[in-house]
């Protein structure tokens, strides 16, 4: 099955008519898409009550992709707010319990930073992370091209298969070492993830700008680009049972529109979504 959605549910104005209150946005979102990325989990390990609320607000078949907390992936500046790394992972896993209980956890996404390069100590850390996560399905996304240089490309893919990492494939600007090529390969027969970051090369490079996050993901995919990806998705589906597509190009409000365009290209009409409220006119 192909699951199409976006990263987060708060900032997609085209989905929320009539000034939908923030507390109700997930309910409305679940009437449009069958999956979403919980990016709030990256900034702070979420209280269990939040996950309980979210699983109760979504249909039975809805799937969450929960982003790993930044302390787990090395993004955290300074000391982690836990006594040990083990305690941090334990707290994060406890926050996932409602998703698991309701069979709504598609995967946890480990997105590593551009300074996480292909070297022995980082490979060992990936092994350690996977052991700590136990049987929880985990996706792996790199942000340094060293993992996919000709010398290490196949070794990286083989490692992910051996360690049971789901491949998070990126569509992103090709902008030096701090970006990775689009490697259309499946490492897990059950699940693969594709994340669309846009192709704004200039914005990708402006990490020192005050609004760099907004500039970085300012991009709208055109029909030709989406059609190319529709072809890739069909290829991925031949080697994988479930393909998850997340659009992250939302600085200009384009993610939800591109996600819906992809649904049309793949001729998908989802059943089991949340009921939508009909506008009066």
C-alpha atoms as an extended CHARMM CRD file, in Angstrom:
* protein
*
       281  EXT
         1         1  UNK       CA              0.0000000000        0.0000000000        0.0000000000  PROA      1               0.0000000000
         2         2  UNK       CA              1.1010000000        3.5770000000       -0.6470000000  PROA      2               0.0000000000
         3         3  UNK       CA              0.6700000000        5.9550000000        2.2990000000  PROA      3               0.0000000000
         4         4  UNK       CA              0.8900000000        9.6520000000        1.3780000000  PROA      4               0.0000000000
         5         5  UNK       CA              1.0470000000       12.5210000000        3.8540000000  PROA      5               0.0000000000
         6         6  UNK       CA              3.0540000000       15.4930000000        5.0640000000  PROA      6               0.0000000000
         7         7  UNK       CA              5.3990000000       16.3690000000        7.9220000000  PROA      7               0.0000000000
         8         8  UNK       CA              3.3380000000       17.7310000000       10.8000000000  PROA      8               0.0000000000
         9         9  UNK       CA             -0.3150000000       18.7220000000       10.6240000000  PROA      9               0.0000000000
        10        10  UNK       CA             -0.3040000000       22.2870000000       11.9160000000  PROA      10              0.0000000000
        11        11  UNK       CA              0.8540000000       24.4450000000        9.0150000000  PROA      11              0.0000000000
        12        12  UNK       CA             -1.1620000000       23.4000000000        5.9760000000  PROA      12              0.0000000000
        13        13  UNK       CA             -3.6590000000       26.2090000000        5.4960000000  PROA      13              0.0000000000
        14        14  UNK       CA             -5.2530000000       24.7030000000        2.3850000000  PROA      14              0.0000000000
        15        15  UNK       CA             -6.5730000000       21.8250000000        4.5250000000  PROA      15              0.0000000000
        16        16  UNK       CA             -8.2030000000       23.9460000000        7.2340000000  PROA      16              0.0000000000
        17        17  UNK       CA            -11.1200000000       26.1320000000        6.1890000000  PROA      17              0.0000000000
        18        18  UNK       CA            -12.9440000000       28.4890000000        8.4960000000  PROA      18              0.0000000000
        19        19  UNK       CA            -10.0410000000       29.0420000000       10.9120000000  PROA      19              0.0000000000
        20        20  UNK       CA             -9.9110000000       25.5260000000       12.3430000000  PROA      20              0.0000000000
        21        21  UNK       CA             -8.6560000000       25.6320000000       15.9770000000  PROA      21              0.0000000000
        22        22  UNK       CA             -5.1920000000       24.1520000000       16.4500000000  PROA      22              0.0000000000
        23        23  UNK       CA             -6.5560000000       21.4750000000       18.7980000000  PROA      23              0.0000000000
        24        24  UNK       CA             -8.8430000000       20.1560000000       16.0210000000  PROA      24              0.0000000000
        25        25  UNK       CA             -6.4190000000       20.2020000000       13.1010000000  PROA      25              0.0000000000
        26        26  UNK       CA             -5.3390000000       16.5680000000       13.3250000000  PROA      26              0.0000000000
        27        27  UNK       CA             -8.9830000000       15.4450000000       13.1500000000  PROA      27              0.0000000000
        28        28  UNK       CA             -9.4110000000       17.4630000000        9.9370000000  PROA      28              0.0000000000
        29        29  UNK       CA             -6.0440000000       16.3670000000        8.5560000000  PROA      29              0.0000000000
        30        30  UNK       CA             -7.0060000000       12.6950000000        8.9760000000  PROA      30              0.0000000000
        31        31  UNK       CA             -9.8540000000       13.2730000000        6.5320000000  PROA      31              0.0000000000
        32        32  UNK       CA             -7.3200000000       14.0120000000        3.7960000000  PROA      32              0.0000000000
        33        33  UNK       CA             -4.3460000000       11.7120000000        4.4050000000  PROA      33              0.0000000000
        34        34  UNK       CA             -3.7150000000        8.3050000000        6.0330000000  PROA      34              0.0000000000
        35        35  UNK       CA             -0.3270000000        9.1060000000        7.5870000000  PROA      35              0.0000000000
        36        36  UNK       CA              1.6610000000       11.9600000000        9.1290000000  PROA      36              0.0000000000
        37        37  UNK       CA              5.0730000000       12.6580000000       10.6010000000  PROA      37              0.0000000000
        38        38  UNK       CA              5.1150000000       13.7040000000       14.2580000000  PROA      38              0.0000000000
        39        39  UNK       CA              7.9050000000       16.2640000000       14.0370000000  PROA      39              0.0000000000
        40        40  UNK       CA              7.1700000000       17.6750000000       17.5070000000  PROA      40              0.0000000000
        41        41  UNK       CA              8.8750000000       14.5600000000       18.9240000000  PROA      41              0.0000000000
        42        42  UNK       CA             12.1870000000       15.7930000000       17.5160000000  PROA      42              0.0000000000
        43        43  UNK       CA             12.1800000000       18.9150000000       19.6910000000  PROA      43              0.0000000000
        44        44  UNK       CA             10.9720000000       17.2560000000       22.8920000000  PROA      44              0.0000000000
        45        45  UNK       CA              9.9690000000       13.7700000000       23.9550000000  PROA      45              0.0000000000
        46        46  UNK       CA              6.2050000000       14.0710000000       23.9940000000  PROA      46              0.0000000000
        47        47  UNK       CA              4.0760000000       13.2850000000       27.0430000000  PROA      47              0.0000000000
        48        48  UNK       CA              2.1440000000       10.0340000000       26.7170000000  PROA      48              0.0000000000
        49        49  UNK       CA             -1.1010000000       12.0090000000       26.9930000000  PROA      49              0.0000000000
        50        50  UNK       CA             -0.3070000000       13.7010000000       23.6560000000  PROA      50              0.0000000000
        51        51  UNK       CA              0.0700000000       10.3890000000       21.8430000000  PROA      51              0.0000000000
        52        52  UNK       CA             -3.1110000000        9.1290000000       23.5120000000  PROA      52              0.0000000000
        53        53  UNK       CA             -4.9930000000       12.1870000000       22.2580000000  PROA      53              0.0000000000
        54        54  UNK       CA             -3.6290000000       11.8150000000       18.7280000000  PROA      54              0.0000000000
        55        55  UNK       CA             -4.3720000000        8.1100000000       18.3590000000  PROA      55              0.0000000000
        56        56  UNK       CA             -7.9130000000        8.7160000000       19.6160000000  PROA      56              0.0000000000
        57        57  UNK       CA             -8.4580000000       11.5120000000       17.0970000000  PROA      57              0.0000000000
        58        58  UNK       CA             -7.5310000000        9.4210000000       14.0450000000  PROA      58              0.0000000000
        59        59  UNK       CA             -9.1520000000        6.4790000000       12.2130000000  PROA      59              0.0000000000
        60        60  UNK       CA             -8.1790000000        2.9100000000       13.0450000000  PROA      60              0.0000000000
        61        61  UNK       CA             -5.9570000000        2.5470000000        9.9770000000  PROA      61              0.0000000000
        62        62  UNK       CA             -4.0910000000        5.8610000000       10.4340000000  PROA      62              0.0000000000
        63        63  UNK       CA             -0.3000000000        5.5850000000       10.6720000000  PROA      63              0.0000000000
        64        64  UNK       CA              2.1500000000        7.8340000000       12.5470000000  PROA      64              0.0000000000
        65        65  UNK       CA              5.8170000000        8.2650000000       11.6700000000  PROA      65              0.0000000000
        66        66  UNK       CA              7.4300000000        9.6080000000       14.8400000000  PROA      66              0.0000000000
        67        67  UNK       CA             10.6500000000       11.5410000000       14.4950000000  PROA      67              0.0000000000
        68        68  UNK       CA             13.3900000000       10.5200000000       16.9160000000  PROA      68              0.0000000000
        69        69  UNK       CA             14.2350000000       13.0580000000       19.6180000000  PROA      69              0.0000000000
        70        70  UNK       CA             17.1690000000       15.3190000000       18.7170000000  PROA      70              0.0000000000
        71        71  UNK       CA             19.2840000000       14.0770000000       21.6150000000  PROA      71              0.0000000000
        72        72  UNK       CA             19.1320000000       10.5960000000       20.1050000000  PROA      72              0.0000000000
        73        73  UNK       CA             20.4770000000       11.7290000000       16.7340000000  PROA      73              0.0000000000
        74        74  UNK       CA             23.1770000000       14.1640000000       17.8360000000  PROA      74              0.0000000000
        75        75  UNK       CA             21.3470000000       17.3760000000       16.9740000000  PROA      75              0.0000000000
        76        76  UNK       CA             21.0840000000       18.3930000000       20.6340000000  PROA      76              0.0000000000
        77        77  UNK       CA             23.3210000000       21.3300000000       21.5280000000  PROA      77              0.0000000000
        78        78  UNK       CA             25.0830000000       20.8580000000       24.8460000000  PROA      78              0.0000000000
        79        79  UNK       CA             24.2570000000       18.1310000000       27.3390000000  PROA      79              0.0000000000
        80        80  UNK       CA             21.1940000000       15.9470000000       26.9370000000  PROA      80              0.0000000000
        81        81  UNK       CA             18.5770000000       16.5130000000       29.6740000000  PROA      81              0.0000000000
        82        82  UNK       CA             18.8370000000       12.9130000000       30.8910000000  PROA      82              0.0000000000
        83        83  UNK       CA             21.2540000000       11.1680000000       33.2260000000  PROA      83              0.0000000000
        84        84  UNK       CA             22.2740000000        8.6830000000       30.5310000000  PROA      84              0.0000000000
        85        85  UNK       CA             21.6060000000        7.9010000000       26.8830000000  PROA      85              0.0000000000
        86        86  UNK       CA             19.8540000000        4.7290000000       28.0020000000  PROA      86              0.0000000000
        87        87  UNK       CA             17.4670000000        6.8030000000       30.1310000000  PROA      87              0.0000000000
        88        88  UNK       CA             16.7810000000        9.0640000000       27.1350000000  PROA      88              0.0000000000
        89        89  UNK       CA             15.9410000000        6.1300000000       24.8780000000  PROA      89              0.0000000000
        90        90  UNK       CA             13.7910000000        4.5740000000       27.5980000000  PROA      90              0.0000000000
        91        91  UNK       CA             11.7660000000        7.7800000000       27.9720000000  PROA      91              0.0000000000
        92        92  UNK       CA             11.3290000000        8.0480000000       24.2150000000  PROA      92              0.0000000000
        93        93  UNK       CA             10.1660000000        4.4420000000       23.8830000000  PROA      93              0.0000000000
        94        94  UNK       CA              7.6610000000        4.9570000000       26.6920000000  PROA      94              0.0000000000
        95        95  UNK       CA              6.2270000000        7.9180000000       24.7600000000  PROA      95              0.0000000000
        96        96  UNK       CA              5.4710000000        5.5480000000       21.8580000000  PROA      96              0.0000000000
        97        97  UNK       CA              3.2960000000        3.1540000000       23.8540000000  PROA      97              0.0000000000
        98        98  UNK       CA             -0.1090000000        4.5390000000       22.7330000000  PROA      98              0.0000000000
        99        99  UNK       CA              0.8630000000        4.3220000000       19.0440000000  PROA      99              0.0000000000
       100       100  UNK       CA              2.0100000000        0.7370000000       19.5080000000  PROA      100             0.0000000000
       101       101  UNK       CA             -1.0270000000       -0.2390000000       21.5620000000  PROA      101             0.0000000000
       102       102  UNK       CA             -3.4010000000        0.9570000000       18.8160000000  PROA      102             0.0000000000
       103       103  UNK       CA             -1.2310000000       -0.4420000000       15.9800000000  PROA      103             0.0000000000
       104       104  UNK       CA             -0.6650000000        3.0690000000       14.6240000000  PROA      104             0.0000000000
       105       105  UNK       CA              3.1290000000        3.3170000000       14.7060000000  PROA      105             0.0000000000
       106       106  UNK       CA              4.4690000000        2.9860000000       11.1700000000  PROA      106             0.0000000000
       107       107  UNK       CA              8.0610000000        3.6730000000       12.2320000000  PROA      107             0.0000000000
       108       108  UNK       CA             10.4160000000        5.9260000000       14.1700000000  PROA      108             0.0000000000
       109       109  UNK       CA             12.4970000000        8.1660000000       11.9100000000  PROA      109             0.0000000000
       110       110  UNK       CA             16.1510000000        8.6470000000       12.8410000000  PROA      110             0.0000000000
       111       111  UNK       CA             17.3250000000       11.6320000000       10.8020000000  PROA      111             0.0000000000
       112       112  UNK       CA             20.9980000000       12.2950000000       11.4320000000  PROA      112             0.0000000000
       113       113  UNK       CA             22.6850000000       15.6940000000       10.9640000000  PROA      113             0.0000000000
       114       114  UNK       CA             25.1550000000       16.7110000000        8.2370000000  PROA      114             0.0000000000
       115       115  UNK       CA             28.0930000000       16.2070000000       10.6190000000  PROA      115             0.0000000000
       116       116  UNK       CA             27.1750000000       12.5310000000       11.1560000000  PROA      116             0.0000000000
       117       117  UNK       CA             29.6380000000       11.1110000000        8.6470000000  PROA      117             0.0000000000
       118       118  UNK       CA             30.4190000000        7.6080000000        7.4800000000  PROA      118             0.0000000000
       119       119  UNK       CA             32.9970000000        6.4240000000       10.0100000000  PROA      119             0.0000000000
       120       120  UNK       CA             33.3960000000        3.4780000000       12.3340000000  PROA      120             0.0000000000
       121       121  UNK       CA             32.2220000000        5.1210000000       15.5720000000  PROA      121             0.0000000000
       122       122  UNK       CA             29.0110000000        6.2910000000       13.8690000000  PROA      122             0.0000000000
       123       123  UNK       CA             28.3490000000        2.8620000000       12.4240000000  PROA      123             0.0000000000
       124       124  UNK       CA             28.7120000000        1.4450000000       15.9320000000  PROA      124             0.0000000000
       125       125  UNK       CA             26.3530000000        4.0860000000       17.2810000000  PROA      125             0.0000000000
       126       126  UNK       CA             23.7450000000        3.0540000000       14.7010000000  PROA      126             0.0000000000
       127       127  UNK       CA             24.0640000000       -0.5370000000       15.8920000000  PROA      127             0.0000000000
       128       128  UNK       CA             23.6420000000        0.6230000000       19.4900000000  PROA      128             0.0000000000
       129       129  UNK       CA             20.5410000000        2.6770000000       18.5870000000  PROA      129             0.0000000000
       130       130  UNK       CA             18.9470000000       -0.3060000000       16.8940000000  PROA      130             0.0000000000
       131       131  UNK       CA             19.5920000000       -2.5150000000       19.9240000000  PROA      131             0.0000000000
       132       132  UNK       CA             18.0660000000        0.0930000000       22.2350000000  PROA      132             0.0000000000
       133       133  UNK       CA             14.9690000000        0.3750000000       20.0350000000  PROA      133             0.0000000000
       134       134  UNK       CA             14.5910000000       -3.4170000000       20.0840000000  PROA      134             0.0000000000
       135       135  UNK       CA             11.7590000000       -4.5230000000       17.7650000000  PROA      135             0.0000000000
       136       136  UNK       CA             10.3310000000       -1.0500000000       17.1210000000  PROA      136             0.0000000000
       137       137  UNK       CA             10.5160000000       -0.3640000000       13.3400000000  PROA      137             0.0000000000
       138       138  UNK       CA             13.0440000000        2.3750000000       12.6380000000  PROA      138             0.0000000000
       139       139  UNK       CA             13.8950000000        4.3340000000        9.5050000000  PROA      139             0.0000000000
       140       140  UNK       CA             17.3280000000        5.7900000000        8.8330000000  PROA      140             0.0000000000
       141       141  UNK       CA             17.9860000000        9.0630000000        7.0070000000  PROA      141             0.0000000000
       142       142  UNK       CA             21.4170000000       10.5430000000        6.4120000000  PROA      142             0.0000000000
       143       143  UNK       CA             22.3900000000       14.1370000000        5.6960000000  PROA      143             0.0000000000
       144       144  UNK       CA             26.0230000000       13.5960000000        4.6960000000  PROA      144             0.0000000000
       145       145  UNK       CA             26.8800000000       12.2410000000        1.2910000000  PROA      145             0.0000000000
       146       146  UNK       CA             29.7950000000       10.1390000000        2.5700000000  PROA      146             0.0000000000
       147       147  UNK       CA             27.3470000000        7.2920000000        3.2540000000  PROA      147             0.0000000000
       148       148  UNK       CA             26.5230000000        7.0130000000       -0.4340000000  PROA      148             0.0000000000
       149       149  UNK       CA             29.8270000000        7.6730000000       -2.1680000000  PROA      149             0.0000000000
       150       150  UNK       CA             30.7100000000        4.9680000000       -4.7330000000  PROA      150             0.0000000000
       151       151  UNK       CA             33.0910000000        3.4650000000       -2.1770000000  PROA      151             0.0000000000
       152       152  UNK       CA             30.4600000000        2.9930000000        0.5550000000  PROA      152             0.0000000000
       153       153  UNK       CA             27.0560000000        3.0340000000       -1.1810000000  PROA      153             0.0000000000
       154       154  UNK       CA             26.5380000000       -0.7250000000       -1.3190000000  PROA      154             0.0000000000
       155       155  UNK       CA             28.0790000000       -1.2590000000        2.1080000000  PROA      155             0.0000000000
       156       156  UNK       CA             25.6710000000        1.2800000000        3.5940000000  PROA      156             0.0000000000
       157       157  UNK       CA             22.6680000000       -0.4460000000        2.0080000000  PROA      157             0.0000000000
       158       158  UNK       CA             23.8840000000       -3.8830000000        3.0800000000  PROA      158             0.0000000000
       159       159  UNK       CA             24.4110000000       -2.6240000000        6.6210000000  PROA      159             0.0000000000
       160       160  UNK       CA             20.8680000000       -1.2390000000        6.7320000000  PROA      160             0.0000000000
       161       161  UNK       CA             19.4830000000       -4.5780000000        5.5450000000  PROA      161             0.0000000000
       162       162  UNK       CA             21.5190000000       -6.5560000000        8.0900000000  PROA      162             0.0000000000
       163       163  UNK       CA             20.5410000000       -4.2730000000       10.9720000000  PROA      163             0.0000000000
       164       164  UNK       CA             16.8890000000       -4.0590000000        9.8640000000  PROA      164             0.0000000000
       165       165  UNK       CA             16.8160000000       -0.3250000000        9.2080000000  PROA      165             0.0000000000
       166       166  UNK       CA             14.0470000000        0.9930000000        6.9540000000  PROA      166             0.0000000000
       167       167  UNK       CA             15.5240000000        3.1970000000        4.2460000000  PROA      167             0.0000000000
       168       168  UNK       CA             14.4120000000        6.8370000000        4.3280000000  PROA      168             0.0000000000
       169       169  UNK       CA             14.9930000000        7.9490000000        0.7470000000  PROA      169             0.0000000000
       170       170  UNK       CA             15.4590000000       11.6820000000        0.2430000000  PROA      170             0.0000000000
       171       171  UNK       CA             14.5380000000       13.9840000000       -2.5900000000  PROA      171             0.0000000000
       172       172  UNK       CA             16.5690000000       17.0700000000       -1.7640000000  PROA      172             0.0000000000
       173       173  UNK       CA             18.8800000000       19.6210000000       -3.4070000000  PROA      173             0.0000000000
       174       174  UNK       CA             22.2870000000       18.3270000000       -4.3810000000  PROA      174             0.0000000000
       175       175  UNK       CA             24.3860000000       20.8390000000       -2.5060000000  PROA      175             0.0000000000
       176       176  UNK       CA             27.7530000000       19.4660000000       -1.4810000000  PROA      176             0.0000000000
       177       177  UNK       CA             28.5580000000       17.2090000000        1.4510000000  PROA      177             0.0000000000
       178       178  UNK       CA             25.5320000000       18.2710000000        3.4810000000  PROA      178             0.0000000000
       179       179  UNK       CA             23.0730000000       16.5620000000        1.1780000000  PROA      179             0.0000000000
       180       180  UNK       CA             22.6940000000       13.0250000000       -0.1040000000  PROA      180             0.0000000000
       181       181  UNK       CA             21.7680000000       11.6150000000       -3.5000000000  PROA      181             0.0000000000
       182       182  UNK       CA             18.4050000000       10.0190000000       -4.1070000000  PROA      182             0.0000000000
       183       183  UNK       CA             19.0970000000        6.3090000000       -3.6910000000  PROA      183             0.0000000000
       184       184  UNK       CA             16.0160000000        4.4040000000       -4.7880000000  PROA      184             0.0000000000
       185       185  UNK       CA             16.6500000000        1.1440000000       -2.9460000000  PROA      185             0.0000000000
       186       186  UNK       CA             14.5650000000       -0.8710000000       -0.4920000000  PROA      186             0.0000000000
       187       187  UNK       CA             16.2930000000       -2.2790000000        2.6090000000  PROA      187             0.0000000000
       188       188  UNK       CA             13.2100000000       -3.7160000000        4.3400000000  PROA      188             0.0000000000
       189       189  UNK       CA             10.6030000000       -5.8140000000        2.5100000000  PROA      189             0.0000000000
       190       190  UNK       CA              7.7880000000       -4.4270000000        4.6590000000  PROA      190             0.0000000000
       191       191  UNK       CA              8.3770000000       -0.6750000000        4.6090000000  PROA      191             0.0000000000
       192       192  UNK       CA             10.2360000000        2.0950000000        2.8140000000  PROA      192             0.0000000000
       193       193  UNK       CA              9.9950000000        5.8500000000        3.3790000000  PROA      193             0.0000000000
       194       194  UNK       CA             10.4340000000        8.7070000000        0.8850000000  PROA      194             0.0000000000
       195       195  UNK       CA             10.7340000000       12.2800000000        2.1730000000  PROA      195             0.0000000000
       196       196  UNK       CA             10.3810000000       15.2010000000       -0.2210000000  PROA      196             0.0000000000
       197       197  UNK       CA             12.4460000000       18.1570000000        0.9790000000  PROA      197             0.0000000000
       198       198  UNK       CA             12.1550000000       20.2020000000       -2.2250000000  PROA      198             0.0000000000
       199       199  UNK       CA             14.9510000000       21.2010000000       -4.5900000000  PROA      199             0.0000000000
       200       200  UNK       CA             15.7400000000       24.7480000000       -3.4900000000  PROA      200             0.0000000000
       201       201  UNK       CA             19.5300000000       24.6110000000       -3.8310000000  PROA      201             0.0000000000
       202       202  UNK       CA             20.1280000000       28.2110000000       -2.7670000000  PROA      202             0.0000000000
       203       203  UNK       CA             17.8960000000       27.8830000000        0.2710000000  PROA      203             0.0000000000
       204       204  UNK       CA             19.5400000000       24.5890000000        1.2820000000  PROA      204             0.0000000000
       205       205  UNK       CA             22.9000000000       26.3220000000        1.5330000000  PROA      205             0.0000000000
       206       206  UNK       CA             21.7900000000       29.2570000000        3.6960000000  PROA      206             0.0000000000
       207       207  UNK       CA             22.1480000000       27.5920000000        7.0840000000  PROA      207             0.0000000000
       208       208  UNK       CA             23.3760000000       30.7860000000        8.7430000000  PROA      208             0.0000000000
       209       209  UNK       CA             20.3860000000       32.8910000000        7.7070000000  PROA      209             0.0000000000
       210       210  UNK       CA             17.9500000000       33.8000000000       10.4910000000  PROA      210             0.0000000000
       211       211  UNK       CA             15.0240000000       32.2090000000        8.6280000000  PROA      211             0.0000000000
       212       212  UNK       CA             17.0160000000       29.3570000000        7.0850000000  PROA      212             0.0000000000
       213       213  UNK       CA             14.3980000000       26.7160000000        7.8970000000  PROA      213             0.0000000000
       214       214  UNK       CA             11.7100000000       28.6630000000        6.0430000000  PROA      214             0.0000000000
       215       215  UNK       CA             13.9370000000       29.3420000000        3.0320000000  PROA      215             0.0000000000
       216       216  UNK       CA             15.2790000000       25.8030000000        2.8810000000  PROA      216             0.0000000000
       217       217  UNK       CA             11.9640000000       24.1010000000        2.2120000000  PROA      217             0.0000000000
       218       218  UNK       CA             10.4950000000       26.7630000000       -0.0870000000  PROA      218             0.0000000000
       219       219  UNK       CA              9.7560000000       24.7210000000       -3.1830000000  PROA      219             0.0000000000
       220       220  UNK       CA              6.8230000000       23.4120000000       -5.2110000000  PROA      220             0.0000000000
       221       221  UNK       CA              7.2770000000       20.2340000000       -7.2310000000  PROA      221             0.0000000000
       222       222  UNK       CA              6.0570000000       20.5150000000      -10.8270000000  PROA      222             0.0000000000
       223       223  UNK       CA              4.0860000000       17.8730000000      -12.6780000000  PROA      223             0.0000000000
       224       224  UNK       CA              7.1010000000       16.4240000000      -14.4540000000  PROA      224             0.0000000000
       225       225  UNK       CA              8.9780000000       15.9560000000      -11.1870000000  PROA      225             0.0000000000
       226       226  UNK       CA              5.9840000000       14.3160000000       -9.5410000000  PROA      226             0.0000000000
       227       227  UNK       CA              5.4350000000       12.0440000000      -12.5440000000  PROA      227             0.0000000000
       228       228  UNK       CA              9.0490000000       10.8960000000      -12.3240000000  PROA      228             0.0000000000
       229       229  UNK       CA              8.4800000000       10.0550000000       -8.6780000000  PROA      229             0.0000000000
       230       230  UNK       CA              5.2370000000        8.2380000000       -9.4270000000  PROA      230             0.0000000000
       231       231  UNK       CA              7.3390000000        5.9570000000      -11.6470000000  PROA      231             0.0000000000
       232       232  UNK       CA              9.8830000000        5.4610000000       -8.8400000000  PROA      232             0.0000000000
       233       233  UNK       CA              7.1200000000        4.6640000000       -6.3490000000  PROA      233             0.0000000000
       234       234  UNK       CA              5.7960000000        1.9170000000       -8.5870000000  PROA      234             0.0000000000
       235       235  UNK       CA              9.3040000000        0.4730000000       -8.7520000000  PROA      235             0.0000000000
       236       236  UNK       CA              9.6750000000        0.6010000000       -4.9630000000  PROA      236             0.0000000000
       237       237  UNK       CA              6.2950000000       -1.0720000000       -4.4910000000  PROA      237             0.0000000000
       238       238  UNK       CA              7.5150000000       -4.1280000000       -6.3950000000  PROA      238             0.0000000000
       239       239  UNK       CA             10.0790000000       -4.8170000000       -3.6720000000  PROA      239             0.0000000000
       240       240  UNK       CA              8.2300000000       -3.5270000000       -0.6260000000  PROA      240             0.0000000000
       241       241  UNK       CA              4.7770000000       -4.0490000000        0.8390000000  PROA      241             0.0000000000
       242       242  UNK       CA              4.2490000000       -0.4800000000        2.1200000000  PROA      242             0.0000000000
       243       243  UNK       CA              5.6370000000        2.7320000000        0.6290000000  PROA      243             0.0000000000
       244       244  UNK       CA              5.3350000000        5.8810000000        2.7570000000  PROA      244             0.0000000000
       245       245  UNK       CA              5.6210000000        9.2900000000        1.0710000000  PROA      245             0.0000000000
       246       246  UNK       CA              6.0010000000       12.4360000000        3.1780000000  PROA      246             0.0000000000
       247       247  UNK       CA              6.1330000000       15.9330000000        1.7010000000  PROA      247             0.0000000000
       248       248  UNK       CA              8.2830000000       18.3140000000        3.7360000000  PROA      248             0.0000000000
       249       249  UNK       CA              8.3180000000       21.2490000000        1.2680000000  PROA      249             0.0000000000
       250       250  UNK       CA              5.9640000000       23.4430000000        3.2190000000  PROA      250             0.0000000000
       251       251  UNK       CA              7.6290000000       26.8080000000        3.6530000000  PROA      251             0.0000000000
       252       252  UNK       CA              5.2840000000       28.1700000000        1.0020000000  PROA      252             0.0000000000
       253       253  UNK       CA              2.3500000000       25.9100000000        1.8110000000  PROA      253             0.0000000000
       254       254  UNK       CA              3.0730000000       23.5130000000       -1.0570000000  PROA      254             0.0000000000
       255       255  UNK       CA              3.3800000000       20.1770000000        0.7530000000  PROA      255             0.0000000000
       256       256  UNK       CA             -0.3140000000       19.3130000000        1.0500000000  PROA      256             0.0000000000
       257       257  UNK       CA             -1.0270000000       20.3190000000       -2.5490000000  PROA      257             0.0000000000
       258       258  UNK       CA              1.8860000000       18.2530000000       -3.8700000000  PROA      258             0.0000000000
       259       259  UNK       CA              0.7860000000       15.2890000000       -1.7460000000  PROA      259             0.0000000000
       260       260  UNK       CA             -2.6950000000       15.4530000000       -3.2620000000  PROA      260             0.0000000000
       261       261  UNK       CA             -1.2380000000       15.7320000000       -6.7520000000  PROA      261             0.0000000000
       262       262  UNK       CA              0.7740000000       12.5870000000       -6.0800000000  PROA      262             0.0000000000
       263       263  UNK       CA             -2.3870000000       10.7980000000       -4.9790000000  PROA      263             0.0000000000
       264       264  UNK       CA             -3.9710000000       11.6580000000       -8.3210000000  PROA      264             0.0000000000
       265       265  UNK       CA             -0.9250000000       10.5110000000      -10.2940000000  PROA      265             0.0000000000
       266       266  UNK       CA             -0.9320000000        7.1740000000       -8.4720000000  PROA      266             0.0000000000
       267       267  UNK       CA             -4.7280000000        6.9670000000       -8.8110000000  PROA      267             0.0000000000
       268       268  UNK       CA             -5.2370000000        6.5660000000       -5.0790000000  PROA      268             0.0000000000
       269       269  UNK       CA             -8.5540000000        7.0910000000       -3.3170000000  PROA      269             0.0000000000
       270       270  UNK       CA             -8.1910000000        6.1830000000        0.3240000000  PROA      270             0.0000000000
       271       271  UNK       CA            -10.8940000000        4.4120000000        2.2510000000  PROA      271             0.0000000000
       272       272  UNK       CA            -11.2290000000        4.6800000000        6.0040000000  PROA      272             0.0000000000
       273       273  UNK       CA            -10.2200000000        8.3380000000        6.3220000000  PROA      273             0.0000000000
       274       274  UNK       CA            -11.8910000000       10.5380000000        8.9240000000  PROA      274             0.0000000000
       275       275  UNK       CA            -15.2240000000       12.0430000000        7.7800000000  PROA      275             0.0000000000
       276       276  UNK       CA            -14.8670000000       15.5470000000        6.3870000000  PROA      276             0.0000000000
       277       277  UNK       CA            -17.0870000000       18.4390000000        7.3410000000  PROA      277             0.0000000000
       278       278  UNK       CA            -18.8290000000       19.8090000000        4.2760000000  PROA      278             0.0000000000
       279       279  UNK       CA            -18.7340000000       23.5400000000        3.6850000000  PROA      279             0.0000000000
       280       280  UNK       CA            -22.1620000000       25.1990000000        3.6050000000  PROA      280             0.0000000000
       281       281  UNK       CA            -21.4840000000       26.7130000000        0.1640000000  PROA      281             0.0000000000
